[in-house]
């Protein structure tokens, strides 16, 4: 038995980083669902914000690496982001996968009964503050 009091009283959790991102496009509902199916207890995910204030699941501050879009997340509207493909750059079989909103992600986690760790992104302090306040609003709904 460990002498570390934290390990005596608690146990490590299985955590999926950006969902099951080794086999599915990161930070997508598909990646989150697969992680849940595999039995993880927590999902770490990243939250960014659009120009019109919608919280979205996106690690990078730009759309370039993971979607068919380009430019800053914060320079695009939610409607514009919904027209992008967030899966095809990962693997062609995931073409058509969309960037999820934080609200629909929270609903999925709640329905699955799993823990979540939301990493607040944002290009600067103001964006990060807006994301944090938006998360609080979603959590108290």
C-alpha positions as CSV (number, residue, x, y, z in Angstrom):
1,X,0.0,0.0,0.0
2,X,1.2,3.5,-0.9
3,X,2.4,5.9,1.8
4,X,1.1,8.7,-0.4
5,X,-2.1,9.9,1.3
6,X,-3.7,10.9,-2.1
7,X,-3.1,7.5,-3.5
8,X,-4.5,5.8,-0.3
9,X,-7.7,7.8,-0.4
10,X,-8.2,8.1,-4.2
11,X,-7.4,6.2,-7.3
12,X,-6.2,7.4,-10.6
13,X,-8.8,8.1,-13.3
14,X,-8.8,7.0,-16.9
15,X,-8.8,10.2,-18.9
16,X,-9.1,10.6,-22.7
17,X,-7.1,13.5,-24.1
18,X,-9.4,15.3,-26.6
19,X,-11.5,12.2,-26.7
20,X,-10.2,9.0,-28.3
21,X,-8.0,11.3,-30.4
22,X,-5.5,8.6,-31.6
23,X,-8.2,7.0,-33.7
24,X,-10.8,9.7,-34.2
25,X,-10.6,13.5,-35.1
26,X,-9.7,15.3,-31.9
27,X,-12.3,17.3,-29.9
28,X,-15.2,15.9,-32.0
29,X,-18.4,14.2,-30.7
30,X,-17.2,11.1,-32.5
31,X,-13.9,11.0,-30.5
32,X,-15.8,11.7,-27.3
33,X,-18.4,9.0,-27.9
34,X,-15.7,6.4,-28.7
35,X,-13.8,7.3,-25.5
36,X,-17.0,6.9,-23.5
37,X,-17.7,3.5,-25.2
38,X,-14.2,2.4,-24.2
39,X,-15.0,3.2,-20.6
40,X,-13.0,6.3,-19.7
41,X,-14.1,8.2,-16.6
42,X,-13.1,11.7,-17.8
43,X,-12.5,13.5,-21.0
44,X,-10.1,16.4,-21.3
45,X,-11.2,18.8,-24.0
46,X,-10.5,22.3,-25.2
47,X,-12.8,25.2,-25.5
48,X,-12.5,28.2,-27.8
49,X,-14.9,31.0,-28.8
50,X,-16.3,32.3,-32.1
51,X,-16.7,35.9,-33.1
52,X,-20.4,35.7,-32.2
53,X,-19.7,34.3,-28.8
54,X,-20.4,30.6,-29.3
55,X,-18.2,28.2,-27.3
56,X,-16.8,25.5,-29.5
57,X,-14.5,22.5,-29.0
58,X,-11.2,23.4,-30.6
59,X,-7.7,23.1,-29.3
60,X,-5.9,25.5,-31.6
61,X,-6.7,29.2,-31.8
62,X,-6.8,28.7,-35.6
63,X,-8.9,26.4,-37.8
64,X,-6.1,25.4,-40.1
65,X,-4.7,22.2,-38.6
66,X,-7.9,20.3,-37.9
67,X,-10.5,21.7,-40.3
68,X,-11.0,22.7,-43.9
69,X,-11.1,26.4,-42.7
70,X,-8.4,28.9,-42.1
71,X,-7.8,31.8,-39.7
72,X,-8.6,32.3,-36.1
73,X,-11.6,30.6,-34.4
74,X,-12.5,34.0,-32.9
75,X,-12.7,35.6,-36.4
76,X,-15.3,33.1,-37.5
77,X,-19.0,32.8,-36.7
78,X,-20.6,29.6,-35.4
79,X,-22.5,29.4,-38.7
80,X,-19.2,29.6,-40.7
81,X,-17.5,26.9,-38.5
82,X,-20.5,24.6,-38.9
83,X,-19.8,24.6,-42.7
84,X,-16.3,23.2,-42.1
85,X,-15.1,19.6,-42.2
86,X,-13.4,18.7,-38.9
87,X,-12.7,15.1,-39.8
88,X,-11.3,14.7,-43.3
89,X,-7.9,16.1,-42.6
90,X,-7.5,13.4,-39.9
91,X,-8.6,10.5,-42.1
92,X,-10.8,10.5,-45.2
93,X,-13.3,8.2,-43.6
94,X,-14.2,11.0,-41.1
95,X,-15.0,13.5,-43.9
96,X,-18.0,15.5,-42.9
97,X,-17.5,15.4,-39.1
98,X,-18.4,18.8,-37.6
99,X,-16.8,20.9,-34.9
100,X,-19.1,20.5,-31.9
101,X,-20.4,23.2,-29.7
102,X,-19.5,23.1,-26.0
103,X,-23.2,22.9,-25.1
104,X,-23.8,19.7,-27.1
105,X,-20.5,18.3,-25.7
106,X,-21.7,19.0,-22.1
107,X,-25.0,17.3,-22.9
108,X,-23.2,14.2,-24.1
109,X,-21.0,14.1,-21.0
110,X,-24.0,14.5,-18.8
111,X,-26.0,11.7,-20.5
112,X,-22.9,9.4,-20.2
113,X,-22.3,10.3,-16.6
114,X,-18.6,11.0,-17.0
115,X,-16.3,13.7,-15.6
116,X,-14.9,16.4,-17.8
117,X,-11.9,18.7,-17.8
118,X,-12.4,21.8,-20.0
119,X,-9.2,23.6,-20.9
120,X,-9.9,27.3,-21.6
121,X,-8.1,28.4,-24.7
122,X,-8.3,31.9,-26.3
123,X,-5.7,34.1,-27.9
124,X,-5.5,36.6,-25.0
125,X,-6.9,37.3,-21.6
126,X,-10.1,38.8,-22.8
127,X,-11.0,35.8,-25.0
128,X,-10.1,33.5,-22.1
129,X,-12.3,35.4,-19.8
130,X,-15.2,35.3,-22.2
131,X,-14.7,31.5,-22.5
132,X,-14.6,31.0,-18.8
133,X,-17.7,33.1,-18.2
134,X,-19.5,31.2,-21.0
135,X,-18.6,27.9,-19.4
136,X,-20.0,29.1,-16.1
137,X,-23.3,30.0,-17.9
138,X,-23.5,26.6,-19.4
139,X,-22.7,24.8,-16.2
140,X,-25.5,26.5,-14.3
141,X,-28.1,25.9,-17.0
